[in-house]
Amino acid sequence: MTPDEILKGLYDETMVGNKPAVLALTQAGLDAGILPETMLFEALIPSLEEVGARFERGDWFVPEMLIAGKAMAGALDLLRPLLAQTGVESVGTFLMGTVKGDVHDIGKNLVNIMLEGAGFTVIDLGVQVPPEKFIAGIEEHQPDIVGMSAFLTTTMPMFKANINAIEKAGLRDKVVIMVGGAPVTQEYADVCGADGYAADAATAVRKAKDFVAAKRAG
């Protein structure tokens, strides 16, 4: 296979979520001397961006996004150590967690995969994350953005509790805070003091990129 064929194959197979083929093509690309960043920026990221665009248009749904994301995650496992060596710059750092009292993580994990696919460094604090763990994560990782997820209406008040705690710790002006989850709305995000809200993973990635670009433009 030529390098062009490998890149086209990576794009196509990521789109349909064929994880074994994506892994095989990634390895074939490395064996053929294609740079890890070339595979990332010319095949994998464009493919996932197209998946996100199809989702936003209503052509595709969450299952298609999940399998495409998982296929890409397999390629990233191979490429990540190599990308670190070549010093490819991260788009930004995103600290993510499902709030205290909530153990749902499918949506959070999908957002993480899409963010990684878009070039973010993602630190996942997991589920049931209390305010003090978010604070410790901000202090340790200095993220650009903190993402909080809630799937239950009963755990949504934790957004406000977390934001208040981050404020008390003197860290509120250092991070952008985004919230999301099935029952969450833009109105609720505004009331609890978040900077951003996303109804789905594709929107979350787009908004995260915009926030980082605005932050760096200063």
Secondary structure as UniProt FT lines:
FT   HELIX           3..15
FT   TURN            16..17
FT   HELIX           19..31
FT   TURN            32..33
FT   HELIX           36..39
FT   HELIX           40..44
FT   HELIX           45..57
FT   HELIX           62..86
FT   STRAND          93..99
FT   TURN            100..101
FT   HELIX           106..117
FT   TURN            118..119
FT   STRAND          121..124
FT   HELIX           131..141
FT   STRAND          145..149
FT   TURN            153..156
FT   HELIX           157..168
FT   TURN            169..170
FT   HELIX           172..174
FT   STRAND          176..180
FT   TURN            182..183
FT   HELIX           186..192
FT   STRAND          196..197
FT   HELIX           201..217
//
